[in-house]
Amino acid sequence: MNYSHGDIFLGEIIGTAILILFGAGVCAAITLNHSKARAAGWVVIAFGWGFGVLAGAYTAAPLSGGHINPAVTVGIAVQSGEGWGKVPTYIAGQLVGAMLGAVLAWLVYYAQFAANADKDTALPTLGIFSTIPEIRNPVANLITEIIATVALVLPILAFGLTRGLGESGTLVLVVALLVVGIGLSLGGPTGYAINPARDLGPRIVHALLPIPNKGPSDWGYSWVPVLGPLIGGVLAALIYNLAF
């Protein structure tokens, strides 16, 4: 479908904001003190992000196709060889939306973030907004993000071969379940960014927000969850073109 630049930009802002609102929201819910979902665990995080994809992509789809992820946008452009002129518009909307969603999640949990001023119970907050590797090994972390993103983008491209998914409106639901599966199976090493905007936009917001005792924003690692997913998106497209 030939979406206009204005619709793409608006759709991707709205869709990605919803994605991050749900995703950062579930991370805040299980991380922050005085949250009713405190310590609910990794399975809850995986489903929270999956539902964020579901809500965000369905909402954005009529305006932009609902990419809400630069790795998906680049993968589709590489696979089709078309639409490169609109790639910057997609990515700009996704980054703005990710920042907006992070701010909204902060507002939802404003009282809990404010309670972080108590030094006796204060905790670092970056993990609510962006990914942090369990073992800091840039090469291993980059490989993890590349593989996990291929596992996202290649099925998305292949799903397009199943006409019934698009016609029935269940394609986004299947992609959301795919994201849950990636989180459960591949998310342990790095927190599965698999989306450059999802990590970079909230990281910028974390650096800017006046959160008491928030801890560092870890810019030294920030390139991994940006570069890894972009490489993964390109590889997925190349594999698709070779295999299908």
Secondary structure, DSSP 8 states (H G I E B T S, - for coil): ----HHHHHHHHHHHHHHHHHHHHHHHHHHHSTT-TTTT--HHHHHHHHHHHHHHHHHHHHHHH----SHHHHHHHHHHHS--GGGHHHHHHHHHHHHHHHHHHHHHHTHHHHHGGG-TTT----HHHHS---SS--HHHHHHHHHHHHHHHHHHHHHHTT-HHHHHHT-HHHHHHHHHHHHHHHH-TTT-----HHHHHHHHHHHHHS--TT-----TTTTTHHHHHHHHHHHHHHHHHHHH-
